[in-house]
Amino acid sequence: MWNTTELFIAFLISCGTAFVGTPLIIKLAVLLKVIDQPNGCRKQHDGAKPSMGGLAIFAGVAAGFIYLQPVSPEMNAVIIGAVIMLLTGMLDDMFELRAIYKLFGQIAAASVVVSSGLIIEKLTIPFMGTVYFSDFFGIFLTVFWILAASNAINLIDGLDGLAAGISAIGFASILMMAVMDARLIVVGLSIILIGSSLGFLYHNFHPSKIFMGDTGALFLGYSISVVAMLGLFKNVAFFSFLVPLIVIAVPVMDTVLAIIRRAMNNQGIATADRKHIHYRLMDMGYSHRQSVLILYGFSTFFGIMAIIFNSATLLSSLMIFAAIILGIQLIAELAGVTYLNRQPILSGLRRLRGRY
């Protein structure tokens, strides 16, 4: 479908468009007064900063998409869903929508995807083989997956460059697996999404000039979920049902732990707090950049595990799964939600650091 040169040009187009377009979006956000103000809780950045930077990411993806012109039976629905998700994020950045309205927009985007026939119809489960779902459950699972991935990226977007970098790492992991499985549509989409994320990241890394806002976070989360469905969920290798979750393990775990933490404290699920893993790292004494780079490291680890996991034998998969569990345990300890606040891994690392 495409040769290496064409894919590289698509990467440069998407990256360059996002890079050049971001300063223009900064001016637009200031003109429209889409400004993110610090509030003393989660938003503790220095001074007011323009938001809605996700428009630049979308522009980069659109430019690369126009160049590659990928063809798939579900592509029109995927594009419409992306636009709906983008508009939902934009409206929230501009008017701070109520949670129910944001959810409605996300469900609308997911419903368009489902209507195209892009549905999770089966999953391969260890020791059970391939399990086929009824139409109703497949639709429910697909909508849930799109909403979960979109909100996971949204919740992890708490530090400069964090969501864009983690998304780029996630897309890079999906790209490697798509190359191995010869899924060219997924290869093309992953490349333009990586390029656009990196082009924006130049302006978004600490100290950032602009935030991506819900405009970018919801769009990137949606894109990850859909690209994964186009590729990973169609893989029938052992443990394939875990691969997409492993790719975005950091934002998924942060979301799950936030829900558990708020339930334990009798708080609403949408309640804002400073107990996400990135804030916990800063509270431990790491700088803004160090915290982001540490989470990049976690994401890279999980991405590599997903790539190996995708084509591993049963025994190797079990060993990789054990390593992933250790990684998840470490994230839970950093987030402070382990049972009785026990921290065996962190305690061991502290003793090791003190010894040397």
NULO-318763 format. One record per residue (C-alpha): x, y, z; residue number from 1; residue in three letters. Coordinates in pm, whole numbers, plus 32768, in hexadecimal, padded with zeros to 4 digits. Layout:
% residues N
<r u="X" v="Y" w="Z" num="NUM" residuo="Ala"/>
...
***
This chain:
% residues 356
<r u="8000" v="8000" w="8000" num="1" residuo="Met"/>
<r u="8110" v="80F9" w="8066" num="2" residuo="Trp"/>
<r u="828A" v="80E1" w="8056" num="3" residuo="Asn"/>
<r u="8379" v="8150" w="8166" num="4" residuo="Thr"/>
<r u="83BB" v="82A1" w="80C0" num="5" residuo="Thr"/>
<r u="8249" v="82F6" w="80B1" num="6" residuo="Glu"/>
<r u="821B" v="829A" w="821F" num="7" residuo="Leu"/>
<r u="8345" v="8371" w="8280" num="8" residuo="Phe"/>
<r u="82B9" v="8497" w="81B8" num="9" residuo="Ile"/>
<r u="8168" v="8467" w="8267" num="10" residuo="Ala"/>
<r u="821C" v="8474" w="83B8" num="11" residuo="Phe"/>
<r u="82CE" v="85B7" w="8357" num="12" residuo="Leu"/>
<r u="818A" v="8653" w="82DA" num="13" residuo="Ile"/>
<r u="80C6" v="8601" w="8416" num="14" residuo="Ser"/>
<r u="81E5" v="8663" w="84FC" num="15" residuo="Cys"/>
<r u="822E" v="87A6" w="843D" num="16" residuo="Gly"/>
<r u="80C0" v="880B" w="842B" num="17" residuo="Thr"/>
<r u="8090" v="87DE" w="85A3" num="18" residuo="Ala"/>
<r u="81DA" v="888F" w="85EA" num="19" residuo="Phe"/>
<r u="818B" v="89BC" w="850F" num="20" residuo="Val"/>
<r u="8019" v="89BD" w="8566" num="21" residuo="Gly"/>
<r u="8040" v="89C4" w="86E0" num="22" residuo="Thr"/>
<r u="80AF" v="8B34" w="86F3" num="23" residuo="Pro"/>
<r u="7F7F" v="8B8C" w="8620" num="24" residuo="Leu"/>
<r u="7E9D" v="8ACB" w="870E" num="25" residuo="Ile"/>
<r u="7F3D" v="8B87" w="8831" num="26" residuo="Ile"/>
<r u="7ED1" v="8CD0" w="8790" num="27" residuo="Lys"/>
<r u="7D75" v="8C43" w="8749" num="28" residuo="Leu"/>
<r u="7D4D" v="8BC8" w="88B0" num="29" residuo="Ala"/>
<r u="7DB2" v="8D1E" w="8937" num="30" residuo="Val"/>
<r u="7CC2" v="8DC9" w="8846" num="31" residuo="Leu"/>
<r u="7BA3" v="8CE6" w="88B3" num="32" residuo="Leu"/>
<r u="7C11" v="8D01" w="8A1F" num="33" residuo="Lys"/>
<r u="7C3A" v="8B89" w="8A41" num="34" residuo="Val"/>
<r u="7D2E" v="8BB0" w="8B5E" num="35" residuo="Ile"/>
<r u="7D80" v="8AB4" w="8C6F" num="36" residuo="Asp"/>
<r u="7D9A" v="8B65" w="8DBF" num="37" residuo="Gln"/>
<r u="7E56" v="8AD2" w="8EEA" num="38" residuo="Pro"/>
<r u="7D65" v="8A7B" w="9004" num="39" residuo="Asn"/>
<r u="7E42" v="8A08" w="9124" num="40" residuo="Gly"/>
<r u="7DD8" v="889A" w="9108" num="41" residuo="Cys"/>
<r u="7E2B" v="87D3" w="8FD3" num="42" residuo="Arg"/>
<r u="7E7C" v="8901" w="8EFB" num="43" residuo="Lys"/>
<r u="7FB5" v="898E" w="8F99" num="44" residuo="Gln"/>
<r u="8069" v="8A07" w="8E62" num="45" residuo="His"/>
<r u="8114" v="8B57" w="8E5C" num="46" residuo="Asp"/>
<r u="8018" v="8C55" w="8DE4" num="47" residuo="Gly"/>
<r u="7EFD" v="8C38" w="8CE8" num="48" residuo="Ala"/>
<r u="7F47" v="8B6F" w="8BAF" num="49" residuo="Lys"/>
<r u="7E84" v="8B3C" w="8A6D" num="50" residuo="Pro"/>
<r u="7DD8" v="89EC" w="8A44" num="51" residuo="Ser"/>
<r u="7D2D" v="8938" w="8921" num="52" residuo="Met"/>
<r u="7E80" v="88D7" w="888E" num="53" residuo="Gly"/>
<r u="7DE3" v="8792" w="881B" num="54" residuo="Gly"/>
<r u="7D74" v="8851" w="86E5" num="55" residuo="Leu"/>
<r u="7EDF" v="8857" w="8673" num="56" residuo="Ala"/>
<r u="7EFB" v="86DF" w="86AC" num="57" residuo="Ile"/>
<r u="7DBE" v="86A9" w="85E1" num="58" residuo="Phe"/>
<r u="7E3F" v="878A" w="84CB" num="59" residuo="Ala"/>
<r u="7F82" v="86C1" w="84BA" num="60" residuo="Gly"/>
<r u="7EC5" v="8579" w="84A8" num="61" residuo="Val"/>
<r u="7DDB" v="8605" w="839F" num="62" residuo="Ala"/>
<r u="7EFF" v="867A" w="82C7" num="63" residuo="Ala"/>
<r u="7FAC" v="8529" w="82DB" num="64" residuo="Gly"/>
<r u="7E63" v="8478" w="829C" num="65" residuo="Phe"/>
<r u="7E1F" v="8544" w="8161" num="66" residuo="Ile"/>
<r u="7F79" v="84E9" w="80DF" num="67" residuo="Tyr"/>
<r u="7F5C" v="8373" w="8125" num="68" residuo="Leu"/>
<r u="7DE5" v="8354" w="80DF" num="69" residuo="Gln"/>
<r u="7DBE" v="8206" w="8198" num="70" residuo="Pro"/>
<r u="7C94" v="8138" w="8128" num="71" residuo="Val"/>
<r u="7BC4" v="8059" w="8209" num="72" residuo="Ser"/>
<r u="7A50" v="7FFF" w="8211" num="73" residuo="Pro"/>
<r u="7A30" v="80A6" w="8366" num="74" residuo="Glu"/>
<r u="7B01" v="81DC" w="8319" num="75" residuo="Met"/>
<r u="79E5" v="82D4" w="82DF" num="76" residuo="Asn"/>
<r u="7949" v="8278" w="842D" num="77" residuo="Ala"/>
<r u="7A9C" v="828F" w="84D8" num="78" residuo="Val"/>
<r u="7ACC" v="83EF" w="844E" num="79" residuo="Ile"/>
<r u="796F" v="8460" w="84B7" num="80" residuo="Ile"/>
<r u="79A3" v="83CE" w="8613" num="81" residuo="Gly"/>
<r u="7AF1" v="8484" w="862E" num="82" residuo="Ala"/>
<r u="7A4F" v="85CF" w="85D3" num="83" residuo="Val"/>
<r u="7939" v="859B" w="86D4" num="84" residuo="Ile"/>
<r u="7A3A" v="8548" w="87E1" num="85" residuo="Met"/>
<r u="7B0A" v="8678" w="877F" num="86" residuo="Leu"/>
<r u="79DC" v="875F" w="878E" num="87" residuo="Leu"/>
<r u="797A" v="86D0" w="88E1" num="88" residuo="Thr"/>
<r u="7AD2" v="8722" w="8966" num="89" residuo="Gly"/>
<r u="7ACF" v="887D" w="88CB" num="90" residuo="Met"/>
<r u="797F" v="88D3" w="8965" num="91" residuo="Leu"/>
<r u="79FB" v="885D" w="8AB7" num="92" residuo="Asp"/>
<r u="7B38" v="892F" w="8A9B" num="93" residuo="Asp"/>
<r u="7A6A" v="8A5E" w="8A39" num="94" residuo="Met"/>
<r u="793C" v="8A3C" w="8B1D" num="95" residuo="Phe"/>
<r u="7995" v="8933" w="8C25" num="96" residuo="Glu"/>
<r u="787B" v="8845" w="8BD1" num="97" residuo="Leu"/>
<r u="77CC" v="877B" w="8CDA" num="98" residuo="Arg"/>
<r u="7849" v="8615" w="8CEE" num="99" residuo="Ala"/>
<r u="7702" v="858A" w="8C64" num="100" residuo="Ile"/>
<r u="7720" v="865C" w="8B26" num="101" residuo="Tyr"/>
<r u="7888" v="85EE" w="8AF2" num="102" residuo="Lys"/>
<r u="781C" v="8485" w="8B1E" num="103" residuo="Leu"/>
<r u="7705" v="84B7" w="8A20" num="104" residuo="Phe"/>
<r u="77FF" v="8538" w="891F" num="105" residuo="Gly"/>
<r u="78EA" v="8415" w="895E" num="106" residuo="Gln"/>
<r u="77D2" v="8317" w="893D" num="107" residuo="Ile"/>
<r u="7764" v="83BE" w="87FA" num="108" residuo="Ala"/>
<r u="78C4" v="8399" w="876B" num="109" residuo="Ala"/>
<r u="78D9" v="822E" w="87D8" num="110" residuo="Ala"/>
<r u="777E" v="81E5" w="874A" num="111" residuo="Ser"/>
<r u="77E7" v="8260" w="85F3" num="112" residuo="Val"/>
<r u="790F" v="8171" w="85F9" num="113" residuo="Val"/>
<r u="782F" v="8051" w="8662" num="114" residuo="Val"/>
<r u="7739" v="80A1" w="854C" num="115" residuo="Ser"/>
<r u="784B" v="805F" w="844D" num="116" residuo="Ser"/>
<r u="786F" v="7EF9" w="84C1" num="117" residuo="Gly"/>
<r u="79BC" v="7F33" w="8572" num="118" residuo="Leu"/>
<r u="7964" v="7E6A" w="86A7" num="119" residuo="Ile"/>
<r u="7A26" v="7D90" w="8799" num="120" residuo="Ile"/>
<r u="798C" v="7C45" w="8735" num="121" residuo="Glu"/>
<r u="7A7C" v="7B53" w="87DA" num="122" residuo="Lys"/>
<r u="7B9B" v="7B40" w="88CF" num="123" residuo="Leu"/>
<r u="7C9B" v="7A31" w="8908" num="124" residuo="Thr"/>
<r u="7CA2" v="79CF" w="8A76" num="125" residuo="Ile"/>
<r u="7DAB" v="78E8" w="8B0D" num="126" residuo="Pro"/>
<r u="7D41" v="777D" w="8B3A" num="127" residuo="Phe"/>
<r u="7BF0" v="77CC" w="8A9D" num="128" residuo="Met"/>
<r u="7C51" v="781B" w="8939" num="129" residuo="Gly"/>
<r u="7B91" v="7914" w="8865" num="130" residuo="Thr"/>
<r u="7A4F" v="7990" w="8903" num="131" residuo="Val"/>
<r u="794A" v="7A25" w="8818" num="132" residuo="Tyr"/>
<r u="785F" v="7B2E" w="889E" num="133" residuo="Phe"/>
<r u="76F2" v="7B6E" w="8857" num="134" residuo="Ser"/>
<r u="76A6" v="7CA6" w="878B" num="135" residuo="Asp"/>
<r u="7628" v="7D60" w="88BD" num="136" residuo="Phe"/>
<r u="7754" v="7D10" w="8999" num="137" residuo="Phe"/>
<r u="7847" v="7D57" w="887C" num="138" residuo="Gly"/>
<r u="77AC" v="7EAE" w="8849" num="139" residuo="Ile"/>
<r u="77B1" v="7EF6" w="89BF" num="140" residuo="Phe"/>
<r u="791D" v="7E8A" w="89DC" num="141" residuo="Leu"/>
<r u="7982" v="7F5E" w="88B1" num="142" residuo="Thr"/>
<r u="78DB" v="8098" w="8938" num="143" residuo="Val"/>
<r u="796F" v="8057" w="8A91" num="144" residuo="Phe"/>
<r u="7ACD" v="802A" w="89FE" num="145" residuo="Trp"/>
<r u="7ABB" v="8171" w="8939" num="146" residuo="Ile"/>
<r u="7A3D" v="8232" w="8A68" num="147" residuo="Leu"/>
<r u="7B3A" v="8192" w="8B51" num="148" residuo="Ala"/>
<r u="7C66" v="81DE" w="8A73" num="149" residuo="Ala"/>
<r u="7BF0" v="8343" w="8A2F" num="150" residuo="Ser"/>
<r u="7BC1" v="8395" w="8B9F" num="151" residuo="Asn"/>
<r u="7D01" v="82E4" w="8C07" num="152" residuo="Ala"/>
<r u="7DD0" v="83CC" w="8B2C" num="153" residuo="Ile"/>
<r u="7D01" v="84F2" w="8BA6" num="154" residuo="Asn"/>
<r u="7D46" v="84A2" w="8D15" num="155" residuo="Leu"/>
<r u="7EBC" v="846E" w="8CE1" num="156" residuo="Ile"/>
<r u="7ED3" v="85C8" w="8C40" num="157" residuo="Asp"/>
<r u="7F47" v="8674" w="8D7D" num="158" residuo="Gly"/>
<r u="80AF" v="86D9" w="8D34" num="159" residuo="Leu"/>
<r u="8153" v="8787" w="8C0D" num="160" residuo="Asp"/>
<r u="8195" v="868F" w="8AF6" num="161" residuo="Gly"/>
<r u="8112" v="8561" w="8BB1" num="162" residuo="Leu"/>
<r u="7FE1" v="8501" w="8AE3" num="163" residuo="Ala"/>
<r u="8083" v="8552" w="8994" num="164" residuo="Ala"/>
<r u="81BD" v="848D" w="89E8" num="165" residuo="Gly"/>
<r u="8106" v="835E" w="8A73" num="166" residuo="Ile"/>
<r u="801F" v="835C" w="8946" num="167" residuo="Ser"/>
<r u="8148" v="8368" w="8857" num="168" residuo="Ala"/>
<r u="81E7" v="8243" w="890F" num="169" residuo="Ile"/>
<r u="809F" v="8184" w="88FF" num="170" residuo="Gly"/>
<r u="807D" v="81C1" w="878A" num="171" residuo="Phe"/>
<r u="81E9" v="815A" w="8757" num="172" residuo="Ala"/>
<r u="81A1" v="8010" w="8807" num="173" residuo="Ser"/>
<r u="806D" v="7FD8" w="872F" num="174" residuo="Ile"/>
<r u="813D" v="8031" w="85FC" num="175" residuo="Leu"/>
<r u="8240" v="7F26" w="864A" num="176" residuo="Met"/>
<r u="8134" v="7E1C" w="8675" num="177" residuo="Met"/>
<r u="8083" v="7E8D" w="8538" num="178" residuo="Ala"/>
<r u="81C8" v="7E6D" w="8474" num="179" residuo="Val"/>
<r u="81FA" v="7D0E" w="8500" num="180" residuo="Met"/>
<r u="8094" v="7CAF" w="84A4" num="181" residuo="Asp"/>
<r u="809C" v="7D65" w="8351" num="182" residuo="Ala"/>
<r u="7F6C" v="7E3C" w="83A4" num="183" residuo="Arg"/>
<r u="7FB5" v="7F5D" w="82B9" num="184" residuo="Leu"/>
<r u="7E89" v="8036" w="8316" num="185" residuo="Ile"/>
<r u="7EF7" v="8032" w="8481" num="186" residuo="Val"/>
<r u="805F" v="807C" w="841A" num="187" residuo="Val"/>
<r u="7FF5" v="81B2" w="8357" num="188" residuo="Gly"/>
<r u="7F0D" v="8238" w="8464" num="189" residuo="Leu"/>
<r u="800B" v="81FB" w="8579" num="190" residuo="Ser"/>
<r u="811C" v="82B4" w="84BD" num="191" residuo="Ile"/>
<r u="8050" v="83F0" w="8484" num="192" residuo="Ile"/>
<r u="7FD2" v="83EB" w="85ED" num="193" residuo="Leu"/>
<r u="8137" v="83C7" w="8671" num="194" residuo="Ile"/>
<r u="81AD" v="84E2" w="8590" num="195" residuo="Gly"/>
<r u="8098" v="85CD" w="85FA" num="196" residuo="Ser"/>
<r u="80C5" v="857E" w="876C" num="197" residuo="Ser"/>
<r u="823A" v="85C4" w="8758" num="198" residuo="Leu"/>
<r u="8208" v="8705" w="8692" num="199" residuo="Gly"/>
<r u="8121" v="8785" w="87A3" num="200" residuo="Phe"/>
<r u="81FC" v="86FD" w="88BA" num="201" residuo="Leu"/>
<r u="8312" v="87F3" w="8860" num="202" residuo="Tyr"/>
<r u="822E" v="890F" w="88D5" num="203" residuo="His"/>
<r u="8189" v="8847" w="89EC" num="204" residuo="Asn"/>
<r u="82B9" v="87BC" w="8AA4" num="205" residuo="Phe"/>
<r u="8312" v="8869" w="8BEA" num="206" residuo="His"/>
<r u="8309" v="8990" w="8BFC" num="207" residuo="Pro"/>
<r u="81E4" v="897F" w="8B0D" num="208" residuo="Ser"/>
<r u="8162" v="8A99" w="8A34" num="209" residuo="Lys"/>
<r u="800A" v="89F9" w="8A0D" num="210" residuo="Ile"/>
<r u="7F39" v="88D9" w="8A97" num="211" residuo="Phe"/>
<r u="7E8F" v="87DC" w="89B8" num="212" residuo="Met"/>
<r u="7D54" v="87EE" w="8A8E" num="213" residuo="Gly"/>
<r u="7C36" v="86FC" w="8A6D" num="214" residuo="Asp"/>
<r u="7C41" v="874B" w="88F9" num="215" residuo="Thr"/>
<r u="7D85" v="868D" w="88D6" num="216" residuo="Gly"/>
<r u="7D65" v="8590" w="89F0" num="217" residuo="Ala"/>
<r u="7C12" v="8509" w="8981" num="218" residuo="Leu"/>
<r u="7C80" v="8502" w="8815" num="219" residuo="Phe"/>
<r u="7DC1" v="8445" w="8861" num="220" residuo="Leu"/>
<r u="7D10" v="8350" w="8948" num="221" residuo="Gly"/>
<r u="7C07" v="8314" w="883F" num="222" residuo="Tyr"/>
<r u="7D15" v="82E1" w="8738" num="223" residuo="Ser"/>
<r u="7DCE" v="81E2" w="880E" num="224" residuo="Ile"/>
<r u="7C8F" v="811D" w="884B" num="225" residuo="Ser"/>
<r u="7C29" v="8116" w="86DC" num="226" residuo="Val"/>
<r u="7D84" v="80C9" w="8653" num="227" residuo="Val"/>
<r u="7D9D" v="7FAE" w="874F" num="228" residuo="Ala"/>
<r u="7C52" v="7F22" w="86D7" num="229" residuo="Met"/>
<r u="7CC2" v="7F33" w="856E" num="230" residuo="Leu"/>
<r u="7DF3" v="7E64" w="85C4" num="231" residuo="Gly"/>
<r u="7E29" v="7DC9" w="8718" num="232" residuo="Leu"/>
<r u="7CCC" v="7D49" w="8762" num="233" residuo="Phe"/>
<r u="7CD2" v="7C8C" w="861A" num="234" residuo="Lys"/>
<r u="7E05" v="7BC9" w="8685" num="235" residuo="Asn"/>
<r u="7DA7" v="7A6D" w="86FE" num="236" residuo="Val"/>
<r u="7EF3" v="7A1C" w="87A8" num="237" residuo="Ala"/>
<r u="7EF0" v="79AE" w="8914" num="238" residuo="Phe"/>
<r u="7EB1" v="7ACA" w="8A0A" num="239" residuo="Phe"/>
<r u="7E50" v="7BB9" w="88F1" num="240" residuo="Ser"/>
<r u="7D39" v="7C45" w="89C8" num="241" residuo="Phe"/>
<r u="7E3A" v="7CE2" w="8AB0" num="242" residuo="Leu"/>
<r u="7F1B" v="7D84" w="89AC" num="243" residuo="Val"/>
<r u="7E5C" v="7ECD" w="8976" num="244" residuo="Pro"/>
<r u="7E3E" v="7EFA" w="8AEF" num="245" residuo="Leu"/>
<r u="7FB3" v="7EC2" w="8B1D" num="246" residuo="Ile"/>
<r u="8004" v="7FC6" w="8A13" num="247" residuo="Val"/>
<r u="7F57" v="80D9" w="8ADE" num="248" residuo="Ile"/>
<r u="7F8B" v="8036" w="8C32" num="249" residuo="Ala"/>
<r u="7FFF" v="8175" w="8CE1" num="250" residuo="Val"/>
<r u="7ECA" v="824C" w="8C98" num="251" residuo="Pro"/>
<r u="7DE3" v="811F" w="8CC2" num="252" residuo="Val"/>
<r u="7E75" v="80C7" w="8E16" num="253" residuo="Met"/>
<r u="7E71" v="8233" w="8E83" num="254" residuo="Asp"/>
<r u="7CFF" v="8243" w="8E26" num="255" residuo="Thr"/>
<r u="7CA9" v="80FE" w="8ED8" num="256" residuo="Val"/>
<r u="7D66" v="8166" w="9010" num="257" residuo="Leu"/>
<r u="7CBD" v="82BB" w="900D" num="258" residuo="Ala"/>
<r u="7B66" v="8213" w="9003" num="259" residuo="Ile"/>
<r u="7BC7" v="8128" w="9122" num="260" residuo="Ile"/>
<r u="7C59" v="8247" w="91EE" num="261" residuo="Arg"/>
<r u="7B27" v="8322" w="91C4" num="262" residuo="Arg"/>
<r u="7A39" v="8204" w="9210" num="263" residuo="Ala"/>
<r u="7AFA" v="81BB" w="9352" num="264" residuo="Met"/>
<r u="7AE0" v="832B" w="93B3" num="265" residuo="Asn"/>
<r u="796D" v="8342" w="9355" num="266" residuo="Asn"/>
<r u="79BB" v="843F" w="9245" num="267" residuo="Gln"/>
<r u="7923" v="8463" w="90ED" num="268" residuo="Gly"/>
<r u="79E1" v="83BA" w="8FD3" num="269" residuo="Ile"/>
<r u="7A11" v="8509" w="8F21" num="270" residuo="Ala"/>
<r u="7A99" v="85B6" w="905A" num="271" residuo="Thr"/>
<r u="7BE3" v="8663" w="9013" num="272" residuo="Ala"/>
<r u="7D0C" v="861C" w="90F4" num="273" residuo="Asp"/>
<r u="7E86" v="8623" w="90FD" num="274" residuo="Arg"/>
<r u="7EB2" v="84B0" w="9142" num="275" residuo="Lys"/>
<r u="7EEE" v="843C" w="8FDE" num="276" residuo="His"/>
<r u="8038" v="8389" w="8FAE" num="277" residuo="Ile"/>
<r u="80E1" v="84B6" w="8F0B" num="278" residuo="His"/>
<r u="808E" v="8594" w="9035" num="279" residuo="Tyr"/>
<r u="8101" v="8484" w="9126" num="280" residuo="Arg"/>
<r u="8253" v="847F" w="907A" num="281" residuo="Leu"/>
<r u="8274" v="85F6" w="90A3" num="282" residuo="Met"/>
<r u="820F" v="85DA" w="9211" num="283" residuo="Asp"/>
<r u="8329" v="84DC" w="923A" num="284" residuo="Met"/>
<r u="8420" v="85EB" w="91D5" num="285" residuo="Gly"/>
<r u="8447" v="85B1" w="9060" num="286" residuo="Tyr"/>
<r u="843F" v="86E2" w="8F83" num="287" residuo="Ser"/>
<r u="8336" v="8720" w="8E7C" num="288" residuo="His"/>
<r u="8414" v="86A0" w="8D63" num="289" residuo="Arg"/>
<r u="8496" v="857A" w="8E2E" num="290" residuo="Gln"/>
<r u="8333" v="850A" w="8E7E" num="291" residuo="Ser"/>
<r u="82D2" v="8516" w="8D0E" num="292" residuo="Val"/>
<r u="840C" v="845A" w="8CA4" num="293" residuo="Leu"/>
<r u="83D2" v="834F" w="8DAB" num="294" residuo="Ile"/>
<r u="8274" v="8315" w="8D22" num="295" residuo="Leu"/>
<r u="8301" v="830F" w="8BC1" num="296" residuo="Tyr"/>
<r u="83E2" v="81F9" w="8C41" num="297" residuo="Gly"/>
<r u="82BA" v="8139" w="8CCF" num="298" residuo="Phe"/>
<r u="81FC" v="8161" w="8B88" num="299" residuo="Ser"/>
<r u="8328" v="80EC" w="8ABD" num="300" residuo="Thr"/>
<r u="834A" v="7FBB" w="8B9E" num="301" residuo="Phe"/>
<r u="81DD" v="7F5E" w="8B73" num="302" residuo="Phe"/>
<r u="81F1" v="7FA2" w="89FF" num="303" residuo="Gly"/>
<r u="8319" v="7EB5" w="89DA" num="304" residuo="Ile"/>
<r u="8263" v="7DB1" w="8AAB" num="305" residuo="Met"/>
<r u="8134" v="7DD0" w="89C8" num="306" residuo="Ala"/>
<r u="8207" v="7D9E" w="8890" num="307" residuo="Ile"/>
<r u="82AA" v="7C65" w="8920" num="308" residuo="Ile"/>
<r u="8161" v="7BF0" w="89B2" num="309" residuo="Phe"/>
<r u="80B8" v="7C0B" w="8860" num="310" residuo="Asn"/>
<r u="8185" v="7AF2" w="87C5" num="311" residuo="Ser"/>
<r u="820B" v="7A32" w="88F2" num="312" residuo="Ala"/>
<r u="81D9" v="78C4" w="8945" num="313" residuo="Thr"/>
<r u="80FC" v="7864" w="8A69" num="314" residuo="Leu"/>
<r u="8222" v="783B" w="8B5B" num="315" residuo="Leu"/>
<r u="82BF" v="7983" w="8AEE" num="316" residuo="Ser"/>
<r u="816D" v="7A30" w="8B0E" num="317" residuo="Ser"/>
<r u="814D" v="79BC" w="8C75" num="318" residuo="Leu"/>
<r u="82A9" v="7A45" w="8CC6" num="319" residuo="Met"/>
<r u="825A" v="7B90" w="8C1D" num="320" residuo="Ile"/>
<r u="810D" v="7B9E" w="8CD0" num="321" residuo="Phe"/>
<r u="81C5" v="7B78" w="8E1D" num="322" residuo="Ala"/>
<r u="82A8" v="7C9D" w="8DC0" num="323" residuo="Ala"/>
<r u="8178" v="7D6D" w="8D64" num="324" residuo="Ile"/>
<r u="80D5" v="7D1F" w="8EB3" num="325" residuo="Ile"/>
<r u="8210" v="7D9B" w="8F63" num="326" residuo="Leu"/>
<r u="81FE" v="7EDB" w="8E96" num="327" residuo="Gly"/>
<r u="8091" v="7F0B" w="8EF3" num="328" residuo="Ile"/>
<r u="80E5" v="7ECC" w="9062" num="329" residuo="Gln"/>
<r u="81F0" v="7FD9" w="9051" num="330" residuo="Leu"/>
<r u="80F8" v="80D0" w="8FBA" num="331" residuo="Ile"/>
<r u="7FFC" v="807C" w="90CD" num="332" residuo="Ala"/>
<r u="8105" v="80BB" w="91D6" num="333" residuo="Glu"/>
<r u="815E" v="8209" w="9138" num="334" residuo="Leu"/>
<r u="7FEC" v="8262" w="912E" num="335" residuo="Ala"/>
<r u="7FC8" v="8204" w="929F" num="336" residuo="Gly"/>
<r u="7EA1" v="8117" w="927A" num="337" residuo="Val"/>
<r u="7F3A" v="7FCC" w="92E6" num="338" residuo="Thr"/>
<r u="7EA3" v="7F03" w="9403" num="339" residuo="Tyr"/>
<r u="7F01" v="7FA2" w="9550" num="340" residuo="Leu"/>
<r u="7FE5" v="8084" w="9480" num="341" residuo="Asn"/>
<r u="80E9" v="7F70" w="946C" num="342" residuo="Arg"/>
<r u="8205" v="7FBA" w="937A" num="343" residuo="Gln"/>
<r u="82E4" v="7E87" w="9358" num="344" residuo="Pro"/>
<r u="837E" v="7EEF" w="920B" num="345" residuo="Ile"/>
<r u="83B9" v="805A" w="926A" num="346" residuo="Leu"/>
<r u="8442" v="7FF3" w="93BE" num="347" residuo="Ser"/>
<r u="8531" v="7F02" w="9318" num="348" residuo="Gly"/>
<r u="85A4" v="800D" w="9223" num="349" residuo="Leu"/>
<r u="85DC" v="8104" w="933E" num="350" residuo="Arg"/>
<r u="86AD" v="8005" w="93FD" num="351" residuo="Arg"/>
<r u="8772" v="7FB8" w="92C3" num="352" residuo="Leu"/>
<r u="87AF" v="812A" w="927F" num="353" residuo="Arg"/>
<r u="881C" v="815E" w="93EA" num="354" residuo="Gly"/>
<r u="890D" v="803A" w="93D3" num="355" residuo="Arg"/>
<r u="89B8" v="80C1" w="929F" num="356" residuo="Tyr"/>
***
